[in-house]
Amino acid sequence: MKSIKTIILLLSLFVGLSAQSITIDYQTGWNMVGLPLDVEDTYYQTLFPDAFNNALYSFVGGSYSSVEYLVPGTGYLLRLSDGGTVEFSGTTIDELTLSLIEGWNLISGISTPVDADVLYNSGLVVTGGIYGYDGSYMNAETIDPGMGYWVRATQDGEITLSSINLVTKTLAQINHLEGSNTLELSNVTHSSTLYFGKDVADEHKDSYSLPPTFPQMAFDVRFNGDMKYTVESGDIEVLNTSDNLTISYDVVLDAGEHMNWVLSSESGKEYTLESTGE
């Protein structure tokens, strides 16, 4: 009987070690989220009491869909009425296999941070094709617990994330747009840089594409076609919740003989871009 009690005690200790709590900070408004732990109740308003009604969205087949329950490994858009710390309680997710489809995927990770190079080293993810969100998209270096991320896959396939992943550093990422003309658009809190005047080889173009937008993003700028750059001309699409927008330019490549780079507004006003200015 003594040995049976000992076994029960050991089992209890094992269960206790696997269960834990994780606290994650989120912002007021839209967030990209995921499950940091395996929890009993995955209903979004149980996990996020400050979530608006009908405010959780997944991204499947190229479009957003309203959902109510979270699944490990999947990323979501979630709108909160009030930001702050959210505490999750459950068992750790130490390993997870992500199924990716060619193009953009909205994913989340495991219970510990994972270096983004794990995904790049798989050969399935476009160089520079991992983005987080803080009101505006930004390239991510780690996949952190409780957060969602855009990942651009080169083809359908699977990637396994593990808490014991050994990371082999990828080669330094090359900026194929170095030496381009630039436009930096910024408001009070966010900024993004667009490039023009220089082309990129076809095999590298996807590295300069951007994830899908969604209404009420705090800030986003891109050329039409969801690109960071254009060679000769393009429309600039702007999402900006601020009253102000500053555009700084740096022109190092000529437009050509008897030609100028010109920025035109919807109202018809034109700005000739030469050297640097704002």
C-alpha positions in Angstrom: 0.0 0.0 0.0 2.9 2.3 0.7 4.2 1.9 -2.8 0.8 2.8 -4.3 0.7 6.0 -2.3 4.1 6.8 -3.5 3.1 6.4 -7.1 0.0 8.6 -6.7 2.2 11.3 -5.1 4.7 11.2 -7.9 1.9 11.4 -10.5 0.5 14.4 -8.6 3.9 16.1 -8.7 4.2 15.5 -12.4 0.8 17.0 -13.1 1.7 20.0 -10.9 4.9 20.6 -12.7 3.2 20.7 -16.2 0.5 23.2 -15.2 1.4 26.8 -15.0 0.2 30.4 -15.5 1.5 32.9 -18.1 0.7 36.6 -18.2 0.8 38.5 -21.5 0.4 42.2 -22.1 -2.0 43.4 -24.8 -2.9 46.8 -26.1 -6.3 48.5 -26.3 -7.8 48.0 -29.7 -6.6 45.3 -32.2 -4.1 42.7 -31.3 -2.7 39.6 -33.0 -3.1 36.8 -30.4 -2.7 33.1 -29.9 -2.9 30.5 -27.1 0.3 30.4 -24.9 -0.9 27.4 -23.0 -3.3 24.4 -23.5 -6.4 25.6 -21.6 -9.6 24.0 -20.7 -12.0 26.7 -22.0 -10.8 28.3 -25.2 -13.9 30.6 -25.7 -12.4 34.0 -26.5 -14.5 36.0 -24.0 -13.5 33.7 -21.2 -9.8 34.1 -22.0 -10.2 37.8 -22.8 -12.9 39.4 -20.7 -12.3 42.8 -22.3 -12.9 41.6 -25.8 -15.7 43.2 -27.8 -18.5 41.0 -29.0 -17.8 39.2 -32.3 -14.3 40.6 -32.3 -12.1 37.5 -32.8 -11.1 36.7 -36.4 -9.1 33.9 -38.1 -7.6 34.1 -41.6 -8.4 31.1 -43.8 -8.4 30.8 -47.6 -7.4 34.5 -48.1 -10.2 36.0 -46.0 -11.1 36.8 -42.4 -13.7 34.8 -40.6 -15.4 35.5 -37.3 -14.7 32.7 -34.7 -15.3 32.1 -31.0 -12.8 29.5 -29.9 -9.0 29.5 -30.1 -6.9 26.6 -31.4 -3.2 26.1 -30.4 -0.9 27.1 -33.3 -3.4 29.4 -34.9 -3.1 33.2 -34.8 -6.1 35.5 -34.5 -7.1 39.2 -34.7 -8.7 40.3 -31.5 -10.2 43.7 -30.5 -10.0 44.6 -26.9 -11.9 47.5 -25.2 -9.1 47.9 -22.7 -5.5 46.7 -22.9 -3.4 45.3 -20.1 -2.3 42.1 -18.6 -4.1 38.8 -19.3 -3.3 35.7 -17.2 -3.6 32.3 -18.8 -3.7 29.1 -16.8 -3.2 25.6 -18.2 -0.6 23.1 -19.3 2.5 24.0 -21.3 2.7 23.6 -25.0 6.3 22.3 -25.5 5.9 21.2 -29.1 3.6 22.1 -31.9 3.4 21.3 -35.7 2.2 24.1 -37.9 0.5 23.3 -41.2 1.2 26.1 -43.6 -0.3 26.8 -47.0 1.5 28.7 -49.8 1.1 32.5 -49.1 0.2 34.2 -45.9 -0.7 32.3 -42.7 -1.7 33.7 -39.3 0.0 31.5 -36.7 0.9 31.4 -33.0 3.7 29.6 -31.1 4.3 27.5 -28.0 4.7 28.3 -24.3 8.3 29.5 -24.7 9.8 32.0 -27.2 11.0 30.5 -30.5 13.7 32.1 -32.6 12.2 33.1 -36.0 15.3 31.5 -37.6 13.7 28.1 -36.8 11.0 28.9 -39.4 13.4 30.5 -41.9 15.7 27.4 -41.6 12.8 25.2 -42.7 13.0 26.5 -46.2 9.2 27.0 -46.2 9.2 30.6 -45.1 10.1 33.6 -47.3 13.2 35.5 -46.0 11.9 38.4 -44.0 8.3 37.0 -44.2 7.4 36.9 -40.5 5.5 39.9 -39.1 4.1 40.8 -35.7 1.7 43.7 -34.9 1.8 46.6 -32.5 -0.6 48.9 -34.3 1.5 48.5 -37.4 3.2 45.5 -38.9 6.9 44.9 -38.1 9.3 42.1 -38.8 9.5 39.7 -36.0 12.7 38.0 -34.6 11.0 35.7 -32.2 7.6 33.9 -32.0 6.5 34.8 -28.4 3.8 33.0 -26.4 0.3 34.5 -26.6 1.0 36.5 -29.7 -0.1 36.0 -33.3 2.2 36.3 -36.4 1.9 36.6 -40.1 4.1 34.0 -41.9 4.5 33.9 -45.7 5.1 30.3 -46.9 6.8 29.5 -50.2 4.6 26.3 -50.5 2.4 24.0 -48.5 4.2 22.2 -45.7 4.7 21.6 -42.0 7.1 23.2 -39.4 7.5 21.8 -35.9 8.2 24.3 -33.1 9.8 22.9 -30.0 11.0 24.2 -26.6 14.2 22.3 -27.2 14.8 23.5 -30.8 18.5 24.1 -31.5 18.8 27.2 -33.7 21.3 27.2 -36.5 21.7 30.9 -37.4 20.7 31.6 -41.0 22.9 33.6 -43.3 22.6 37.4 -42.9 19.5 38.6 -44.7 20.4 40.7 -47.7 18.5 44.0 -48.4 18.1 43.9 -52.1 16.6 47.4 -52.0 19.7 48.9 -50.5 20.6 52.0 -52.6 17.0 52.7 -53.5 15.2 56.0 -53.2 13.1 56.0 -50.0 9.9 57.5 -48.6 9.4 57.3 -44.9 5.8 57.9 -43.8 5.2 58.5 -40.1 2.6 59.7 -37.6 3.1 60.3 -33.9 3.6 56.7 -33.0 4.4 54.6 -36.1 6.5 54.8 -39.2 7.2 52.8 -42.3 9.6 53.0 -45.2 8.8 52.5 -48.9 11.4 52.1 -51.7 11.3 53.2 -55.3 13.6 53.4 -58.3 15.2 50.0 -58.1 14.0 46.5 -59.1 14.4 43.2 -57.3 15.0 39.8 -59.0 11.9 37.6 -59.2 13.1 35.1 -56.7 13.4 37.8 -54.0 10.2 39.8 -54.7 8.1 37.9 -52.0 10.6 39.1 -49.3 9.2 42.6 -49.9 5.5 41.8 -49.8 3.3 42.8 -46.8 0.6 40.8 -44.9 -3.1 41.5 -45.5 -4.5 44.7 -44.0 -7.6 44.9 -41.9 -10.0 47.8 -41.1 -9.0 50.1 -38.2 -5.3 49.3 -38.2 -3.6 52.1 -36.4 -1.1 52.6 -39.2 -0.1 51.0 -42.5 1.5 52.2 -45.7 2.3 50.2 -48.9 2.4 50.4 -52.6 -0.6 48.8 -54.5 -0.1 45.0 -54.8 0.9 44.9 -51.1 4.5 45.7 -51.8 7.2 47.7 -50.0 8.6 49.0 -53.3 7.9 50.0 -56.8 10.3 50.5 -59.7 8.9 53.4 -61.7 5.4 54.3 -60.4 2.7 53.1 -58.1 -0.2 54.1 -55.8 0.5 54.4 -52.1 -2.2 53.0 -49.9 -2.3 54.6 -46.4 -4.2 53.6 -43.2 -3.7 56.2 -40.5 -5.8 56.8 -37.4 -3.7 59.9 -36.5 -4.5 63.5 -37.6 -1.0 63.9 -38.9 1.2 62.3 -41.5 4.8 63.2 -42.3 6.5 62.1 -45.5 10.3 62.3 -45.6 12.1 61.4 -48.8 15.7 60.6 -49.9 16.3 60.5 -53.6 19.6 59.0 -54.7 18.6 57.5 -58.1 17.6 59.8 -61.0 14.3 59.2 -62.7 16.0 59.5 -66.1 16.9 62.2 -68.6 14.4 65.0 -68.6 12.3 63.2 -66.0 11.5 63.8 -62.3 10.2 61.8 -59.4 6.8 63.3 -58.5 4.5 62.6 -55.5 0.9 63.4 -56.3 -2.0 63.7 -53.9 -5.6 62.7 -54.5 -6.5 66.4 -54.7 -4.1 66.8 -57.6 -1.3 68.6 -55.8 2.2 67.5 -57.0 5.5 67.5 -55.1 8.8 67.1 -57.1 11.2 64.9 -55.1 14.8 65.9 -55.4 17.7 65.1 -52.9 16.2 65.0 -49.4 13.2 66.7 -47.9 10.0 66.5 -45.8 
